[in-house]
Amino acid sequence: MAVDSMEIRALVFDVFGTVVDWRSSITREGRAVGERLGIEADWEAFADAWRGMYQPAMERVRNGEREWVRLDDLHRESLCDLIESFGIRGLDEAGIDDFNRAWHRLDPWPDAVEGLTALHRRFIVGTCSNGNVAMMVNMAKRAGLPWDAILGAEPCRAYKPLPQAYLGTCAYLDLPPERVVMVAAHNDDLVHAASHGMRTAFVARPTEYGPHQERDFEAEHDFDFIADDFVDLAAKLGAA
């Protein structure tokens, strides 16, 4: 059944991969570290490995194995392991902290700012990300992302795909789930959001994982909106 855009009040976005290009950005940051230290490494492989530790680290929190830990701290733990396994020498504690903040400096996809700005004129736009608040705020300031609200894992104390992350985000906006659109480049994220009554919008990012991308090339379910990019999504929602 078609969704009337007049019924929609807010759009909330997955961020990593959907709004920002984490792989190219982390590779860039790694190369800068390598240049400063005078070392060579496969920084694309480093970026992939760092991202590959993301879900396992969060799962230990989701399943109750450890108490709540923000993503910045999980990323730093993973980074320390990677520095050892990749044989990177010369980073002191301050250097490790700065490298870890690479996740605060991710570049947006080319259409992201334009599309979000258009959507922002008509709807509330915010995050529903596993990234912590400081990370999302710093990323937004650097990239010019016009969020009205930073929501998701840290405010809700739950990592997606736990229900609290989606429902808590809607509750913070004081909106029923059916008036909130979850926007993501990942089919599974949207399936979980839909299961909790949210509207859904799929935007493909077929180069998120570079040559290693294996899925999410297209929408695999009957989502409410399917768009080529954020500018196209804004047009489909009458916000262009």
PELIN-V70166 format. One record per residue. N is the residue number from 1. RES is the residue in one small letter. PHI is phi in radians with two decimals (999 if undefined). PSI is psi in radians with two decimals (NA if undefined). NEAR is the number of other ideal C-beta (glycine too) atoms within 10 Angstrom. Layout:
N,RES,PHI,PSI,NEAR
N,RES,PHI,PSI,NEAR
This chain:
1,m,999,2.33,5
2,a,-1.13,2.53,6
3,v,-1.76,2.24,15
4,d,-1.35,2.08,7
5,s,-1.09,-0.33,16
6,m,-1.19,-0.37,7
7,e,-1.42,-0.23,9
8,i,-1.56,2.32,23
9,r,-1.90,-0.51,16
10,a,-2.54,2.64,24
11,l,-2.14,2.29,27
12,v,-2.11,2.50,30
13,f,-2.10,2.33,26
14,d,-1.07,2.58,23
15,v,-1.92,-0.97,26
16,f,-1.16,2.00,23
17,g,1.61,-0.54,21
18,t,-1.57,-0.83,24
19,v,-1.72,-0.66,31
20,v,-2.16,2.66,25
21,d,-1.64,1.49,21
22,w,-1.14,-0.65,21
23,r,-1.15,-0.86,22
24,s,-1.14,-0.64,17
25,s,-1.19,-0.79,19
26,i,-1.20,-0.63,22
27,t,-1.07,-0.77,20
28,r,-1.05,-0.79,17
29,e,-1.13,-0.68,21
30,g,-1.10,-0.76,23
31,r,-1.07,-0.66,15
32,a,-1.13,-0.69,13
33,v,-1.10,-0.78,22
34,g,-1.05,-0.71,15
35,e,-1.13,-0.71,10
36,r,-1.16,-0.65,11
37,l,-1.55,-0.19,14
38,g,1.23,0.65,7
39,i,-2.20,2.73,14
40,e,-1.96,2.49,9
41,a,-2.72,2.82,16
42,d,-1.45,1.58,12
43,w,-1.27,-0.45,18
44,e,-1.16,-0.75,17
45,a,-1.11,-0.63,13
46,f,-1.09,-0.81,23
47,a,-1.05,-0.78,23
48,d,-1.10,-0.72,16
49,a,-1.17,-0.71,15
50,w,-1.10,-0.79,22
51,r,-1.16,-0.57,19
52,g,-1.15,-0.34,12
53,m,-1.56,-0.07,16
54,y,-1.12,-1.00,17
55,q,-1.14,-0.80,11
56,p,-1.02,-0.66,10
57,a,-1.15,-0.76,17
58,m,-1.21,-0.56,18
59,e,-1.08,-0.59,11
60,r,-1.13,-0.51,13
61,v,-1.40,-0.78,20
62,r,-1.04,-0.70,15
63,n,-1.54,0.07,8
64,g,1.48,0.10,7
65,e,-1.13,-0.53,8
66,r,-2.46,2.77,11
67,e,-1.24,3.04,8
68,w,-0.96,2.30,11
69,v,-2.39,2.29,15
70,r,-1.28,2.78,17
71,l,-1.11,-0.62,24
72,d,-0.93,-0.72,18
73,d,-1.28,-0.67,13
74,l,-1.11,-0.74,21
75,h,-1.05,-0.71,23
76,r,-1.17,-0.70,16
77,e,-1.04,-0.78,13
78,s,-1.13,-0.70,19
79,l,-1.07,-0.75,21
80,c,-1.07,-0.69,13
81,d,-1.13,-0.73,13
82,l,-1.20,-0.67,19
83,i,-1.01,-0.70,18
84,e,-1.21,-0.85,10
85,s,-1.22,-0.51,10
86,f,-1.55,-0.03,16
87,g,1.18,0.61,8
88,i,-1.51,2.18,20
89,r,-2.10,2.57,9
90,g,1.92,-0.04,11
91,l,-1.58,2.08,18
92,d,-1.48,-3.08,8
93,e,-1.07,-0.70,7
94,a,-1.14,-0.66,8
95,g,-1.16,-0.68,15
96,i,-1.12,-0.75,16
97,d,-1.05,-0.76,13
98,d,-1.17,-0.73,15
99,f,-1.09,-0.70,22
100,n,-1.09,-0.56,20
101,r,-1.33,0.06,16
102,a,-0.95,-0.55,21
103,w,-1.21,-0.26,26
104,h,-1.48,-0.16,19
105,r,-2.07,0.53,17
106,l,-1.29,2.48,25
107,d,-1.47,2.46,15
108,p,-1.30,2.71,22
109,w,-1.08,2.68,20
110,p,-0.97,-0.53,12
111,d,-1.58,-0.14,18
112,a,-1.13,-0.90,23
113,v,-1.14,-0.78,16
114,e,-1.06,-0.82,15
115,g,-1.16,-0.75,26
116,l,-1.13,-0.68,25
117,t,-1.09,-0.71,17
118,a,-1.14,-0.80,20
119,l,-1.11,-0.63,24
120,h,-1.09,-0.47,18
121,r,-1.20,-0.41,11
122,r,-2.00,-0.54,16
123,f,-2.16,2.81,21
124,i,-1.22,2.32,18
125,v,-2.18,2.36,24
126,g,-2.69,3.11,22
127,t,-1.68,2.61,28
128,c,-2.35,1.31,31
129,s,-2.11,2.76,29
130,n,-1.41,-0.13,25
131,g,-1.22,2.53,26
132,n,-1.34,2.93,22
133,v,-1.06,-0.86,17
134,a,-1.03,-0.72,15
135,m,-1.06,-0.83,26
136,m,-1.17,-0.68,27
137,v,-1.16,-0.83,16
138,n,-1.12,-0.69,16
139,m,-1.09,-0.76,26
140,a,-1.15,-0.74,20
141,k,-1.10,-0.73,10
142,r,-1.20,-0.73,13
143,a,-1.62,-0.22,18
144,g,1.37,0.60,11
145,l,-1.47,2.12,22
146,p,-1.54,0.99,14
147,w,-1.19,2.48,20
148,d,-1.50,-0.51,15
149,a,-2.61,2.50,17
150,i,-1.86,1.86,22
151,l,-2.28,3.12,26
152,g,2.11,-2.41,29
153,a,-1.06,-0.93,27
154,e,-1.15,-0.86,22
155,p,-1.04,-0.61,18
156,c,-1.57,-0.15,20
157,r,0.97,0.73,14
158,a,-2.77,2.28,21
159,y,-1.49,2.38,24
160,k,-0.98,2.53,25
161,p,-1.69,0.48,17
162,l,-1.07,2.48,17
163,p,-0.97,-0.63,14
164,q,-1.02,-0.55,15
165,a,-1.13,-0.71,26
166,y,-1.38,-0.89,28
167,l,-1.19,-0.63,18
168,g,-1.15,-0.66,19
169,t,-1.07,-0.79,30
170,c,-1.10,-0.71,23
171,a,-1.12,-0.70,15
172,y,-1.05,-0.56,17
173,l,-1.49,-0.05,18
174,d,0.99,0.75,8
175,l,-2.25,2.52,17
176,p,-1.22,2.61,12
177,p,-0.95,-0.58,18
178,e,-1.23,-0.15,14
179,r,-1.82,0.14,16
180,v,-2.11,2.28,26
181,v,-1.75,2.20,28
182,m,-1.56,2.19,28
183,v,-1.95,2.22,28
184,a,-2.73,2.78,29
185,a,-1.73,0.20,22
186,h,-2.17,2.09,19
187,n,-0.99,-0.75,19
188,d,-1.16,-0.63,14
189,d,-1.04,-0.77,24
190,l,-1.24,-0.61,25
191,v,-1.07,-0.76,15
192,h,-1.12,-0.78,20
193,a,-1.06,-0.78,31
194,a,-1.09,-0.60,18
195,s,-1.15,-0.30,11
196,h,-1.85,0.26,17
197,g,1.62,0.02,14
198,m,-1.35,2.69,26
199,r,-1.33,2.83,23
200,t,-2.39,2.56,23
201,a,-2.43,2.18,26
202,f,-1.80,2.26,24
203,v,-2.22,2.03,24
204,a,-1.26,2.43,17
205,r,-2.24,1.36,19
206,p,-1.21,-0.13,10
207,t,-1.97,0.26,14
208,e,-0.92,-0.81,22
209,y,-1.75,0.35,17
210,g,1.04,-2.44,13
211,p,-1.24,-0.12,6
212,h,-1.68,0.07,11
213,q,-1.09,2.28,13
214,e,-2.11,-0.21,6
215,r,-2.67,3.11,11
216,d,1.12,0.52,21
217,f,-1.30,-0.41,13
218,e,-2.70,2.90,10
219,a,-1.18,2.27,18
220,e,-1.86,0.09,13
221,h,-2.46,3.00,12
222,d,-1.54,1.27,9
223,f,-1.29,2.84,21
224,d,-1.16,-0.64,19
225,f,-2.39,2.45,21
226,i,-2.29,2.14,17
227,a,-2.31,2.72,21
228,d,-1.29,-0.60,12
229,d,-2.84,-3.03,17
230,f,-1.24,-0.55,27
231,v,-1.16,-0.72,20
232,d,-1.14,-0.68,16
233,l,-1.09,-0.75,25
234,a,-1.05,-0.70,24
235,a,-1.12,-0.76,15
236,k,-1.12,-0.45,16
237,l,-1.70,0.15,20
238,g,1.25,0.44,11
239,a,-1.95,0.05,20
240,a,-1.31,NA,15
